[in-house]
Amino acid sequence: MNYAVDQINGNIAVLENIMSGEKIEIDVSSLPKNIKEGSLLLLQNNKYILNKTLEESRREMLQNKLNRLKMRR
């Protein structure tokens, strides 16, 4: 499963399931140390792993979508 880091509030991170939109709260200590809001994580074998490849392609897709919306104005 892939998750996006929606918010980080102190020791709690709010993760959003990319497919379902479901949000969960998890202790930051269970996550990779270099995460930030917007990071994408893969849950594999009960461990969260930073997914840089998906993060870059998702950022590019969202930027392209934003650019198309701006062009419609």
Biopython code that builds the backbone (N, CA, C, O; Angstrom):
import numpy as np
from Bio.PDB.StructureBuilder import StructureBuilder

atoms = [
    (1, "MET", "N", (0.841, -1.180, 0.000)),
    (1, "MET", "CA", (0.000, 0.000, 0.000)),
    (1, "MET", "C", (0.880, 1.235, 0.000)),
    (1, "MET", "O", (1.946, 1.263, 0.615)),
    (2, "ASN", "N", (0.414, 2.246, -0.698)),
    (2, "ASN", "CA", (1.136, 3.509, -0.760)),
    (2, "ASN", "C", (0.389, 4.572, 0.036)),
    (2, "ASN", "O", (-0.836, 4.678, -0.026)),
    (3, "TYR", "N", (1.160, 5.352, 0.781)),
    (3, "TYR", "CA", (0.612, 6.410, 1.610)),
    (3, "TYR", "C", (1.344, 7.718, 1.334)),
    (3, "TYR", "O", (2.534, 7.724, 1.016)),
    (4, "ALA", "N", (0.619, 8.818, 1.461)),
    (4, "ALA", "CA", (1.216, 10.145, 1.410)),
    (4, "ALA", "C", (1.195, 10.710, 2.827)),
    (4, "ALA", "O", (0.212, 10.557, 3.552)),
    (5, "VAL", "N", (2.289, 11.362, 3.212)),
    (5, "VAL", "CA", (2.339, 12.017, 4.518)),
    (5, "VAL", "C", (1.550, 13.311, 4.390)),
    (5, "VAL", "O", (1.989, 14.252, 3.728)),
    (6, "ASP", "N", (0.392, 13.353, 5.021)),
    (6, "ASP", "CA", (-0.506, 14.502, 4.930)),
    (6, "ASP", "C", (-0.079, 15.596, 5.905)),
    (6, "ASP", "O", (-0.008, 16.767, 5.532)),
    (7, "GLN", "N", (0.203, 15.222, 7.141)),
    (7, "GLN", "CA", (0.585, 16.187, 8.184)),
    (7, "GLN", "C", (1.535, 15.518, 9.155)),
    (7, "GLN", "O", (1.511, 14.302, 9.347)),
    (8, "ILE", "N", (2.380, 16.349, 9.767)),
    (8, "ILE", "CA", (3.196, 15.893, 10.880)),
    (8, "ILE", "C", (2.955, 16.864, 12.019)),
    (8, "ILE", "O", (3.249, 18.054, 11.910)),
    (9, "ASN", "N", (2.418, 16.343, 13.113)),
    (9, "ASN", "CA", (2.108, 17.145, 14.297)),
    (9, "ASN", "C", (2.854, 16.559, 15.484)),
    (9, "ASN", "O", (2.390, 15.603, 16.106)),
    (10, "GLY", "N", (4.013, 17.132, 15.797)),
    (10, "GLY", "CA", (4.809, 16.606, 16.903)),
    (10, "GLY", "C", (5.284, 15.207, 16.602)),
    (10, "GLY", "O", (6.024, 14.990, 15.644)),
    (11, "ASN", "N", (4.860, 14.245, 17.422)),
    (11, "ASN", "CA", (5.271, 12.852, 17.247)),
    (11, "ASN", "C", (4.277, 12.028, 16.435)),
    (11, "ASN", "O", (4.450, 10.818, 16.290)),
    (12, "ILE", "N", (3.244, 12.668, 15.906)),
    (12, "ILE", "CA", (2.210, 11.958, 15.153)),
    (12, "ILE", "C", (2.216, 12.411, 13.701)),
    (12, "ILE", "O", (2.236, 13.607, 13.408)),
    (13, "ALA", "N", (2.197, 11.431, 12.793)),
    (13, "ALA", "CA", (2.073, 11.711, 11.363)),
    (13, "ALA", "C", (0.706, 11.215, 10.902)),
    (13, "ALA", "O", (0.255, 10.140, 11.297)),
    (14, "VAL", "N", (0.063, 12.006, 10.070)),
    (14, "VAL", "CA", (-1.205, 11.601, 9.467)),
    (14, "VAL", "C", (-0.878, 11.135, 8.050)),
    (14, "VAL", "O", (-0.390, 11.909, 7.226)),
    (15, "LEU", "N", (-1.154, 9.865, 7.782)),
    (15, "LEU", "CA", (-0.894, 9.281, 6.475)),
    (15, "LEU", "C", (-2.208, 9.086, 5.745)),
    (15, "LEU", "O", (-3.214, 8.708, 6.344)),
    (16, "GLU", "N", (-2.192, 9.349, 4.437)),
    (16, "GLU", "CA", (-3.383, 9.153, 3.616)),
    (16, "GLU", "C", (-3.113, 8.044, 2.605)),
    (16, "GLU", "O", (-2.138, 8.095, 1.855)),
    (17, "ASN", "N", (-3.976, 7.058, 2.594)),
    (17, "ASN", "CA", (-3.884, 5.990, 1.615)),
    (17, "ASN", "C", (-4.170, 6.609, 0.246)),
    (17, "ASN", "O", (-5.233, 7.195, 0.042)),
    (18, "ILE", "N", (-3.240, 6.485, -0.679)),
    (18, "ILE", "CA", (-3.366, 7.144, -1.977)),
    (18, "ILE", "C", (-4.570, 6.629, -2.752)),
    (18, "ILE", "O", (-5.217, 7.399, -3.461)),
    (19, "MET", "N", (-4.879, 5.357, -2.632)),
    (19, "MET", "CA", (-5.980, 4.784, -3.408)),
    (19, "MET", "C", (-7.348, 5.066, -2.792)),
    (19, "MET", "O", (-8.284, 5.430, -3.504)),
    (20, "SER", "N", (-7.469, 4.902, -1.485)),
    (20, "SER", "CA", (-8.786, 5.004, -0.860)),
    (20, "SER", "C", (-9.066, 6.368, -0.237)),
    (20, "SER", "O", (-10.224, 6.723, -0.018)),
    (21, "GLY", "N", (-8.014, 7.136, 0.048)),
    (21, "GLY", "CA", (-8.196, 8.417, 0.726)),
    (21, "GLY", "C", (-8.330, 8.282, 2.235)),
    (21, "GLY", "O", (-8.426, 9.285, 2.943)),
    (22, "GLU", "N", (-8.337, 7.054, 2.731)),
    (22, "GLU", "CA", (-8.441, 6.810, 4.174)),
    (22, "GLU", "C", (-7.209, 7.371, 4.879)),
    (22, "GLU", "O", (-6.086, 7.218, 4.400)),
    (23, "LYS", "N", (-7.431, 8.020, 6.018)),
    (23, "LYS", "CA", (-6.324, 8.593, 6.777)),
    (23, "LYS", "C", (-6.106, 7.818, 8.063)),
    (23, "LYS", "O", (-7.052, 7.385, 8.720)),
    (24, "ILE", "N", (-4.831, 7.656, 8.406)),
    (24, "ILE", "CA", (-4.467, 6.994, 9.655)),
    (24, "ILE", "C", (-3.430, 7.846, 10.376)),
    (24, "ILE", "O", (-2.694, 8.609, 9.749)),
    (25, "GLU", "N", (-3.379, 7.711, 11.686)),
    (25, "GLU", "CA", (-2.370, 8.398, 12.486)),
    (25, "GLU", "C", (-1.372, 7.361, 12.961)),
    (25, "GLU", "O", (-1.747, 6.265, 13.378)),
    (26, "ILE", "N", (-0.089, 7.719, 12.895)),
    (26, "ILE", "CA", (0.973, 6.790, 13.278)),
    (26, "ILE", "C", (2.095, 7.573, 13.944)),
    (26, "ILE", "O", (2.332, 8.738, 13.624)),
    (27, "ASP", "N", (2.779, 6.920, 14.869)),
    (27, "ASP", "CA", (3.901, 7.543, 15.559)),
    (27, "ASP", "C", (5.050, 7.763, 14.564)),
    (27, "ASP", "O", (5.398, 6.858, 13.806)),
    (28, "VAL", "N", (5.624, 8.946, 14.568)),
    (28, "VAL", "CA", (6.704, 9.308, 13.652)),
    (28, "VAL", "C", (7.897, 8.362, 13.791)),
    (28, "VAL", "O", (8.621, 8.131, 12.822)),
    (29, "SER", "N", (8.104, 7.820, 14.982)),
    (29, "SER", "CA", (9.241, 6.913, 15.189)),
    (29, "SER", "C", (9.121, 5.637, 14.366)),
    (29, "SER", "O", (10.113, 4.928, 14.195)),
    (30, "SER", "N", (7.924, 5.323, 13.846)),
    (30, "SER", "CA", (7.716, 4.140, 13.008)),
    (30, "SER", "C", (8.033, 4.402, 11.546)),
    (30, "SER", "O", (7.960, 3.493, 10.719)),
    (31, "LEU", "N", (8.383, 5.635, 11.226)),
    (31, "LEU", "CA", (8.596, 6.047, 9.839)),
    (31, "LEU", "C", (10.070, 6.347, 9.581)),
    (31, "LEU", "O", (10.832, 6.566, 10.523)),
    (32, "PRO", "N", (10.481, 6.360, 8.301)),
    (32, "PRO", "CA", (11.858, 6.744, 7.993)),
    (32, "PRO", "C", (12.166, 8.147, 8.529)),
    (32, "PRO", "O", (11.283, 9.002, 8.585)),
    (33, "LYS", "N", (13.395, 8.373, 8.913)),
    (33, "LYS", "CA", (13.775, 9.625, 9.568)),
    (33, "LYS", "C", (13.673, 10.859, 8.675)),
    (33, "LYS", "O", (13.432, 11.956, 9.180)),
    (34, "ASN", "N", (13.850, 10.711, 7.367)),
    (34, "ASN", "CA", (13.902, 11.871, 6.485)),
    (34, "ASN", "C", (12.581, 12.183, 5.780)),
    (34, "ASN", "O", (12.583, 12.737, 4.681)),
    (35, "ILE", "N", (11.459, 11.832, 6.403)),
    (35, "ILE", "CA", (10.163, 12.143, 5.790)),
    (35, "ILE", "C", (9.794, 13.597, 6.053)),
    (35, "ILE", "O", (10.307, 14.241, 6.968)),
    (36, "LYS", "N", (8.884, 14.087, 5.216)),
    (36, "LYS", "CA", (8.316, 15.421, 5.395)),
    (36, "LYS", "C", (6.894, 15.365, 4.846)),
    (36, "LYS", "O", (6.509, 14.386, 4.206)),
    (37, "GLU", "N", (6.132, 16.395, 5.092)),
    (37, "GLU", "CA", (4.779, 16.429, 4.544)),
    (37, "GLU", "C", (4.877, 16.357, 3.025)),
    (37, "GLU", "O", (5.653, 17.084, 2.405)),
    (38, "GLY", "N", (4.085, 15.475, 2.440)),
    (38, "GLY", "CA", (4.124, 15.262, 1.002)),
    (38, "GLY", "C", (4.941, 14.048, 0.589)),
    (38, "GLY", "O", (4.849, 13.607, -0.557)),
    (39, "SER", "N", (5.743, 13.498, 1.502)),
    (39, "SER", "CA", (6.516, 12.293, 1.184)),
    (39, "SER", "C", (5.574, 11.133, 0.906)),
    (39, "SER", "O", (4.483, 11.056, 1.470)),
    (40, "LEU", "N", (6.005, 10.235, 0.033)),
    (40, "LEU", "CA", (5.226, 9.046, -0.261)),
    (40, "LEU", "C", (5.924, 7.833, 0.326)),
    (40, "LEU", "O", (7.139, 7.674, 0.209)),
    (41, "LEU", "N", (5.135, 6.986, 0.956)),
    (41, "LEU", "CA", (5.653, 5.815, 1.650)),
    (41, "LEU", "C", (5.000, 4.555, 1.114)),
    (41, "LEU", "O", (3.829, 4.555, 0.735)),
    (42, "LEU", "N", (5.764, 3.501, 1.090)),
    (42, "LEU", "CA", (5.268, 2.182, 0.727)),
    (42, "LEU", "C", (5.276, 1.336, 1.990)),
    (42, "LEU", "O", (6.294, 1.249, 2.678)),
    (43, "LEU", "N", (4.148, 0.716, 2.295)),
    (43, "LEU", "CA", (4.075, -0.200, 3.432)),
    (43, "LEU", "C", (4.372, -1.594, 2.912)),
    (43, "LEU", "O", (3.600, -2.163, 2.140)),
    (44, "GLN", "N", (5.516, -2.143, 3.351)),
    (44, "GLN", "CA", (5.947, -3.456, 2.876)),
    (44, "GLN", "C", (6.471, -4.258, 4.057)),
    (44, "GLN", "O", (7.377, -3.820, 4.765)),
    (45, "ASN", "N", (5.902, -5.422, 4.261)),
    (45, "ASN", "CA", (6.279, -6.284, 5.391)),
    (45, "ASN", "C", (6.180, -5.536, 6.725)),
    (45, "ASN", "O", (7.072, -5.629, 7.568)),
    (46, "ASN", "N", (5.093, -4.799, 6.899)),
    (46, "ASN", "CA", (4.825, -4.026, 8.119)),
    (46, "ASN", "C", (5.880, -2.962, 8.405)),
    (46, "ASN", "O", (6.074, -2.577, 9.558)),
    (47, "LYS", "N", (6.558, -2.487, 7.371)),
    (47, "LYS", "CA", (7.569, -1.441, 7.512)),
    (47, "LYS", "C", (7.330, -0.376, 6.444)),
    (47, "LYS", "O", (7.076, -0.691, 5.281)),
    (48, "TYR", "N", (7.416, 0.887, 6.858)),
    (48, "TYR", "CA", (7.231, 1.987, 5.921)),
    (48, "TYR", "C", (8.563, 2.345, 5.276)),
    (48, "TYR", "O", (9.563, 2.551, 5.962)),
    (49, "ILE", "N", (8.561, 2.415, 3.951)),
    (49, "ILE", "CA", (9.761, 2.708, 3.174)),
    (49, "ILE", "C", (9.481, 3.927, 2.309)),
    (49, "ILE", "O", (8.425, 4.013, 1.682)),
    (50, "LEU", "N", (10.415, 4.869, 2.268)),
    (50, "LEU", "CA", (10.290, 6.042, 1.428)),
    (50, "LEU", "C", (10.251, 5.605, -0.033)),
    (50, "LEU", "O", (11.100, 4.827, -0.467)),
    (51, "ASN", "N", (9.275, 6.096, -0.794)),
    (51, "ASN", "CA", (9.107, 5.711, -2.191)),
    (51, "ASN", "C", (9.403, 6.918, -3.074)),
    (51, "ASN", "O", (8.482, 7.582, -3.549)),
    (52, "LYS", "N", (10.686, 7.201, -3.295)),
    (52, "LYS", "CA", (11.116, 8.377, -4.067)),
    (52, "LYS", "C", (10.657, 8.317, -5.514)),
    (52, "LYS", "O", (10.291, 9.343, -6.086)),
    (53, "THR", "N", (10.670, 7.130, -6.118)),
    (53, "THR", "CA", (10.273, 6.997, -7.523)),
    (53, "THR", "C", (8.827, 7.407, -7.713)),
    (53, "THR", "O", (8.513, 8.198, -8.602)),
    (54, "LEU", "N", (7.949, 6.877, -6.888)),
    (54, "LEU", "CA", (6.534, 7.227, -6.980)),
    (54, "LEU", "C", (6.324, 8.694, -6.619)),
    (54, "LEU", "O", (5.497, 9.370, -7.230)),
    (55, "GLU", "N", (7.065, 9.189, -5.634)),
    (55, "GLU", "CA", (6.936, 10.585, -5.214)),
    (55, "GLU", "C", (7.259, 11.527, -6.367)),
    (55, "GLU", "O", (6.527, 12.490, -6.599)),
    (56, "GLU", "N", (8.338, 11.266, -7.089)),
    (56, "GLU", "CA", (8.727, 12.131, -8.206)),
    (56, "GLU", "C", (7.698, 12.082, -9.331)),
    (56, "GLU", "O", (7.339, 13.121, -9.884)),
    (57, "SER", "N", (7.222, 10.891, -9.673)),
    (57, "SER", "CA", (6.243, 10.790, -10.760)),
    (57, "SER", "C", (4.910, 11.414, -10.349)),
    (57, "SER", "O", (4.234, 12.023, -11.179)),
    (58, "ARG", "N", (4.524, 11.270, -9.083)),
    (58, "ARG", "CA", (3.273, 11.874, -8.615)),
    (58, "ARG", "C", (3.366, 13.391, -8.593)),
    (58, "ARG", "O", (2.411, 14.069, -8.972)),
    (59, "ARG", "N", (4.506, 13.942, -8.154)),
    (59, "ARG", "CA", (4.693, 15.401, -8.171)),
    (59, "ARG", "C", (4.633, 15.936, -9.601)),
    (59, "ARG", "O", (4.035, 16.982, -9.850)),
    (60, "GLU", "N", (5.253, 15.218, -10.538)),
    (60, "GLU", "CA", (5.233, 15.633, -11.939)),
    (60, "GLU", "C", (3.811, 15.601, -12.488)),
    (60, "GLU", "O", (3.395, 16.524, -13.188)),
    (61, "MET", "N", (3.062, 14.540, -12.176)),
    (61, "MET", "CA", (1.688, 14.418, -12.636)),
    (61, "MET", "C", (0.824, 15.554, -12.079)),
    (61, "MET", "O", (0.029, 16.152, -12.805)),
    (62, "LEU", "N", (0.987, 15.846, -10.778)),
    (62, "LEU", "CA", (0.199, 16.916, -10.163)),
    (62, "LEU", "C", (0.585, 18.282, -10.725)),
    (62, "LEU", "O", (-0.282, 19.136, -10.910)),
    (63, "GLN", "N", (1.877, 18.503, -10.999)),
    (63, "GLN", "CA", (2.314, 19.762, -11.587)),
    (63, "GLN", "C", (1.736, 19.928, -12.989)),
    (63, "GLN", "O", (1.289, 21.018, -13.348)),
    (64, "ASN", "N", (1.740, 18.866, -13.778)),
    (64, "ASN", "CA", (1.148, 18.921, -15.121)),
    (64, "ASN", "C", (-0.345, 19.221, -15.053)),
    (64, "ASN", "O", (-0.862, 19.997, -15.857)),
    (65, "LYS", "N", (-1.024, 18.618, -14.111)),
    (65, "LYS", "CA", (-2.464, 18.857, -13.934)),
    (65, "LYS", "C", (-2.716, 20.325, -13.569)),
    (65, "LYS", "O", (-3.635, 20.954, -14.094)),
    (66, "LEU", "N", (-1.891, 20.861, -12.664)),
    (66, "LEU", "CA", (-2.019, 22.262, -12.283)),
    (66, "LEU", "C", (-1.777, 23.173, -13.482)),
    (66, "LEU", "O", (-2.507, 24.141, -13.691)),
    (67, "ASN", "N", (-0.753, 22.860, -14.263)),
    (67, "ASN", "CA", (-0.456, 23.673, -15.446)),
    (67, "ASN", "C", (-1.616, 23.660, -16.461)),
    (67, "ASN", "O", (-1.945, 24.691, -17.048)),
    (68, "ARG", "N", (-2.224, 22.489, -16.657)),
    (68, "ARG", "CA", (-3.370, 22.416, -17.567)),
    (68, "ARG", "C", (-4.536, 23.249, -17.051)),
    (68, "ARG", "O", (-5.222, 23.905, -17.835)),
    (69, "LEU", "N", (-4.766, 23.228, -15.744)),
    (69, "LEU", "CA", (-5.858, 24.011, -15.167)),
    (69, "LEU", "C", (-5.597, 25.512, -15.328)),
    (69, "LEU", "O", (-6.523, 26.281, -15.589)),
    (70, "LYS", "N", (-4.358, 25.919, -15.176)),
    (70, "LYS", "CA", (-4.007, 27.342, -15.346)),
    (70, "LYS", "C", (-4.217, 27.793, -16.790)),
    (70, "LYS", "O", (-4.613, 28.933, -17.032)),
    (71, "MET", "N", (-3.955, 26.908, -17.743)),
    (71, "MET", "CA", (-4.094, 27.238, -19.164)),
    (71, "MET", "C", (-5.553, 27.422, -19.565)),
    (71, "MET", "O", (-5.838, 28.108, -20.546)),
    (72, "ARG", "N", (-6.474, 26.828, -18.830)),
    (72, "ARG", "CA", (-7.904, 26.932, -19.170)),
    (72, "ARG", "C", (-8.469, 28.306, -18.864)),
    (72, "ARG", "O", (-9.507, 28.686, -19.406)),
    (73, "ARG", "N", (-7.799, 29.050, -18.005)),
    (73, "ARG", "CA", (-8.334, 30.351, -17.600)),
    (73, "ARG", "C", (-8.263, 31.355, -18.686)),
    (73, "ARG", "O", (-8.675, 32.499, -18.496)),
]
sb = StructureBuilder()
sb.init_structure("model")
sb.init_model(0)
sb.init_chain("A")
sb.init_seg("    ")
for serial, (resi, resn, name, xyz) in enumerate(atoms, 1):
    if name == "N":
        sb.init_residue(resn, " ", resi, " ")
    sb.init_atom(name, np.array(xyz, "f"), 0.0, 1.0, " ", f" {name:<3s}", serial, name[0])
structure = sb.get_structure()
